Amino acid sequence: MDGKIAYDLMLKIKGERVAGTENHRRTIKIIKQFLKDIKLDFKTLEFPLYISEIDKGYIFYGAKKIEGTPYGLTVPFSVEGELDYVESFEQINSVDKNLKEKIIIMAQRPGLSEFPSLKEKKIKGIITCSRTDELTSSLHLSDWMIKKDCIIPLIDIPYTDMLKLLDFKGKKVKIQGKGKTYKTKSENIIVQIKGRKNCNEKIVVMGHTDTVPGSPGASDNSGGTGIMAELIYHFYKNRVKRDIIFIFFSGEEWGLWGSRFYVARNEKSLKDIIVGINFDVAGDPFGTNHCIVTANDYLTSIVKFISRINDNPINVKKDIYSSDNMPFSLKGVPTINLFRAGGLPSRFVHTRKDSIEYINENGLVPLINFGKNFIQMVGNASLNPIERDIDDQIKKKIEEYFKGRGLSIEDVVENLKKIK
């Protein structure tokens, strides 16, 4: 497989694709047309979510200003206050620290579960520092914070600008974030390729189609979207014994909304899924292949075996991965997460430079081929080779992952079942 189908689709959908916006609806239409052209039926699943369309952000201090990136779900905002600096969330809780009505610089980005406490402190705004000096990251909060009224204005700025701002501690500053936040709808696309045998066991292949605001999202994740298209074309022509369900998820960047809604609507049928394969971040021509196994040591060994017998080097680790596989594994489905990193595309994830100009077919082929080999071996095995077992240690990590984002375990899937 040469990556041409994958790359062609990437070219067609290039550009910012925030879930629920017109740009993303255009992407959905292009994917649907691809499926129609190869005469494959598909279904859709629509769901609601809150999003932001983000414009510029600024910090005004004295007669100067710094440009930054407002956090999603905080815009629009314009607040003033005395500037202070804290190095950790624990320091905020110090009895000697009064942060009421202040705008604070945080050396560590606050976890989402910390915002109710931050709101109680009556902090007016938060400034964070980007991981690069030349680019600010596109970051966002979660919509449960809108419902619980604990959204705080946030803006991310480059490192050198942060150094200048630290000298202004104790003085009045103003932070401003332009844009709009609103409730909208988006949709998943579900494609089922029937297997050659009458078998209930299914393989799910997934990846997300949306981007963060302000990013063209080539590596994250038009690369994964294109890889799915090439695998769909291949396995439509070369069917395996078991059914393969391909799901193009939306809303991943806003808290795994598409995958969470899918699991909520299809929880009874999850028992038939023997493994989930997630493609998220792909396309580096210069880089290495990685697989995060969210299951157990046995599946980790299978991935290593398939990699080695097909001369398809891949770094394998048992762990969790912040992507659409997580709701599946929360409900007991073993999953693997495939990504490629090491060059500029993956380094520029969630920035305006995550552009297709840094990507070509050579950066897509390794994951396409590994995905093909893995699906063929598992899909054609006479007996299911995957144990439906997730280590207790990994189960705990999955639960901690969602709790760290301010969600109860019931909020992840169960409480979505009745939402229209």
N, C-alpha and C positions, 0 to 999 in steps of 0.2 A: 504494500500500500504506500502511495507516494505523497499523501497529504494534500493533493490538489483540490479535492472536494472540500476538505476542511478549510483550506486557505481561501478558496473562492467564496465560501459562505462568510468568512471573517471580513473579506473586503466589502461584501454587500451590507453587513450590519455594523460597520465601523462607526465610531462616534459614541458620545454619551447616550446611555440608555437607562435612565432612572425609571424603575418600575412604576407603572401607572401614568406615565407621561406619553405625549404623542410620539416622541422618538422611540420609546420602548414598544408602543403599539405597532409602529412601522417594522420593528425587528420581529415581532410576533407574526406579522403578515408574511414577511420574507421566509420565515421557517415553515409556516403553513404551505406556502407556495412550493417550497422545496419538496415537501412531503407529497403534495398533489402531483408534482411533476413526475415523481417515481411511483405514483399510483398507490400510495400508502394511506390508509385511513388513520384518523387521529381523533382524540377527544380533548376537551379543554376543561379546566376547573378554575372558575373565577372566585376571587376572594377580596375582601376589603383590607386596606392598610393606610396608615398615615405616612406621608413622604414630605420632603422639602425640595423645592427648587431654589438653589443657593446662588446668590449674587456675591458681591465683594463684601469683605469685612475690614474694619479699621480700628486702630487704637490711637486715640488722640492724647498726647501728653505734652504739656507746655505748648509751644508753637509748632510741634512736630507731629507726624503721624506715621504709623506702621500699618502696612497692609497684611492681612491674614485671611484665613479661611474659617468662616463660621461653621459650627457644628450643625448637622442636620437635625431637624425638629426643634431648633431653638430660634430660628429666624421667623419674623423680623424682630430685632431688639435694638435698643439704644439706651444705655444706662451709664450713670456716673457714680464714682465713689473713690474713696481713698485706696491707694494701691498697697497691698501687703504681699508677703511671700511665705509659702509653707513648703516644706520638703516632702511631707507625707500626710496621708489621711489621719494617722494617729496624732500628728501635731495639731490638727484642726480641733481635736477633742481635748486639747490641753486646757486646764482651768485658767492658765495664765494668758491664753490667747483669746482676744475679743475680735471677732471678724464680722460683727454685725454691720450691715450696710457697706461692706468693703468689696472691692474687686481684688481677687487674689491670683497670684501666679502660683501654679502647682508644678513642682518638679516631677511628680508622678501623676499621670492622668488618672482621674478618679474612676473607680469601678462603678458600673451602673447601679449596683445594689447600695452604694453609698449616698445616692442623691437625696433620699428622704431625710437623712441626717444633715446633709449639706443645706438643704432647704430650711430645716429647723434652726440652723445657725444664722439665717437671714443674710446669707452671702448674696451679693448683688450680681456677681459675674465671675467667671473663671477664665484665665489665660493659660494655655498649654504650649509646649515647645515641640515643633516638628522634629522628626528623626533625621531630616536632611536640612542643609542650610539653604539650598537653592529652591526647594519646593516645600510647600506645606501639604499636609495630609488631609484628605477628605474623611471626616469622622462624623459620627452621629449618635444620638441617643435612641431610646426605645419608646414605642408608643404607649406602654403602660404608664410611663412617666407623665404623659399628657393627662391620662385619666386620674392619676393620683396627685396631679398638680405639683410635681416636684422638678419641672424643667427649670434649669438655670441657664442664662446666656453664657455661651462658651465660644472661644475663638482660638485658633491654632496659628502660631507665627514661627518664622525661621529662628534658628539658634542665635545668630549674631544679633538679630533684633531683640531677642530676649535679654541678651547681655546689656544692651543699651537701656532697656526698660527697668532692669533691676536697680539701676542708679536712681530711679524715680520713686522708689519705695517711700511711703509716707505722704506722698503728694496726690492730688486729685487727678484722675484719668477718666476717659470716656471710652467705652467700647461700643461698637456699632456693627450690626450684621444685617445685611439686606437680603431679601428673598421672600419666599412665602412657604407656609406649611399648611397642608390640607389633607383631608381624607379622600381617597380615590379607590379605584379597583384595578387589579391586574389579573393575569391568568397564567396557568401552567398549560403546557401542551404534552399530552400523553400518547405514546405510540406503542402498540403491542404487536410484535412480530411472532406469529404462532410457530411453535416448534414442530419438528417432524414426527414426534411421538405424542400420544395422548397421555400427558403428564401434568399434574397440578403444580409441580415445582417450577419456579420462575426466577429469573435473574433480572435485577433492576439496574439500569445504567442511568446516571443522572448528572446534571450540571446546570448552573444558573446562567440566565441570559441578561440579567440586569447589571448596571454599574452603580458606583457611588456618584453623587453629584460632582460635576466638574471633571470627570475622568472619562476618556474614550474607552477604557477597559478592554484593551487588546489582550494582554496576558490574563487579566481577571475580568471577564472570563469568556471573551469571544473565542479564545483558544480552545477552551473546554467545549464550547458550543459547536465549534467547527469539527472537533474530534468526534463528537456524538453523531453529527451528520454523516461523516465518512463511515463510521461503524454501522449506522443504520443502513446505508446503501449496501455495504458489504454483506451484512447478515440478512438483508431482504433477499439478496441473490444467493446467499450460502447459508441456509437455515440450519440451526443446530437442533438437537432433540428437544430441548426445553424451550419454553416461551421466554422471550426477552422483552421487557418493558423499558422503553426509553422515556425519560421525563425531563423536559426542559422546564426548569423551575424559574419562577420570578420572585422578587422580593427577598432574595437571599441577603442582600446588603442591608436590609432593614430589620434583620432579626430572624432569618430563615422562615419567612412567612409562607412561601409557597410550599415548602416541604412539610412544615408543621400542619398546614391545612390539608395537604394530601394524606398524611398519616392519620389525621383526625377523621377524614371521610372514608378511609380504606383500612381501618385498623383490623377488622375481621379477616381481611385477605392477606395481612402481613405474614401469617403463618405459612403461606405458600412461597414466600420469598426466601431463597436459600442464601443469597448474598446480594449486597448492594455495592455498586462501583461508582464512585464519584470523581468527576474530572473538574478540578478547580485550580486554575493558574497553569498556563501552558503556552509554549511558543518560543522559549529562549533557544536560538540557534546554538549559543554557547551556554552550556549548563549541564546539570545532572538530573537524573530521574529519581523521584522519591515516591514511596508508598507508605502511608500511615495506616496500619491495620487496627481498626477499632473492633476488636474481638478477642482472640486468644493466641497462644503460642503456636497452636496447630495451623491456623490459617496463615500466620506469619511465615511458617515453614513452607507452606504450599506456594505462597507468593515468591519466596526465594527460589524454590525449585523450578517453577515455571520461568522465572527470569533467567536462570542459569542454563536450562536446557535449550532455550531459544536465543542464547547469546544476546540478551537484552538487559544490560546492567541496570540495576535499580537499588537504591538505598532503602532498606525496609526497616520499619520501626513499629512496635506496638504502642499505640497511644490514641489520643483523641485529636480531632481536627475540626476547626471552626468553620463548618460548612453544612450543606444540606443533608449529609449522611446522619447527622446527630439525632434528629427525631426518630429515624429508623432504628438506630442502635439503642436509643432510650427504650424502645419497645421490643428489644431483643433480636433485631436483625443484624447479623455480622456484616460489617462494611469495610471496604478498602477505599482509600483516598489517594488518587494519583495526581501528582503535580511535577512540574519541571522548573528548576530555578538555578540561578547562578550568574545570569547576565543582566543587561539593563532592563528588559521588560519586567521581570519579577521584582527587581529592585525599585521600579517605578510604580508598583501596585498602589492603587488608591491615590494617584496623583495625575495631573494633567498630561504627564509624559508617558503614561502607559499606552503607547501608540503602536499601531501595526507596522510603522516604518522600521521597527526594531525586530520584526518577526518575519520568518519565512517558513516554507514547508519543512525544512530540515529540523526546525525546532518543534514541529508537531508530530513527525513520523515516529519517534521513539515511543511516545505514549499511545499513539494509534496502534502500533504493532504489539505493545504489551497488552493493551486492552483486548485486541483481537485474539491473541494467544490465550489469555486467561479465560475469556468467554468461550472460546472453542473447547478448551480442555474441560472446563466445568460444565458447559452446556451439553457436551457430547458424552460425558461419563455415564456408564451404565448405572452406577449407584452414585447418589449425591456425595461428593467428596468433602463437603463443608459441614463441620459440626455447628449446630445451632447453639452456640455457647459463647458468652462474653464474660471474661474474667471479672471477678468481684472488684478488683482494683480499677479496671476500666469502667465498670458500672458506676463506681463511686465518682470517678473523674467526670463522667457524663453528667451526673446529677449536680456536681459542684460547678460545672461549666454553666448550666442554666441558672442555678442559684446566684452565681456571680454576676449574671446579667439582670438580676432583680426579679426573676421569675420563680414562682413556686412550681413544683413538678407538675401539678394539675394544670397550670397555665400553659405549659408547653404544647400539649395536645388536647387533653380532656376538655378544657374549658372553651375550646374552639369548635366543638362538635355542633353546637346549636347556633353559631354565628352564621348569618346569611351574607 
